[in-house]
Amino acid sequence: MCARVMFFLTIYFCGIFANAAPDDTVIVPTTPQSEPTAPSTPEEDLRLKTMEITHPKAQEKSLSEQAKYTEDKSFYYPYKRSISPRVGFVFDPDKLRDNKEVVFLFGFVFMLPSDSADHWELGFDVHTGGIGYLQFNRRWVASHTEKFRPFLRAGISSRMKSEQGFASIVNQDNIQLRIGFGFEDLLINPASAAVGMDLGIGMDQTFLAILLGYSWAW
């Protein structure tokens, strides 16, 4: 009987000590160690230093898209150059006096590009009878960014006669002073009606030309 009691007590106290004993084990969390990286090269450092973040540029509008009414209801005409085919009537006092003849012309004028209201012009006209006129003018445009654009022009022209050949260009008798004025008015973007009047004054010829045509700008 005593042996059973002693066995029971031994089991009982062993269980108490087993549950009461603190667990002194400390679990230290471990962190994964990263693998060592190779040192960067000077070329790589330079590339990183000079690297720029670029933003996409806004698409630039075409000139035809820029031609529009502004917030204050005025029209903006953005074009810098144009070519103007034209026809006209030439009143030469000598021919009117002799046989009452009115001469017709057809030709064109190319207005060179400029960011200001002043432009250089190159032109060529052919009068009935086969006489050509090579022109070099300066044009001053008022309100050059609006639909209605009056202008003045002045320059020189050289009368070209077939019998004189190329020498007619430099022959001083064929040189004329040109003075003119007119206007252009936008009809259908980018085409404008062009109306003008030119006075040609030379050594042996003076005439007045009425000009009608259109200009195509870009």
Helices and strands as residue ranges (DSSP letters): H 2-20, H 42-50, H 63-66, E 68-69, E 75-76, E 82-91, H 93-99, E 103-111, E 118-127, E 131-141, E 148-160, G 165-169, G 172-174, E 175-188, E 191-202, E 206-217
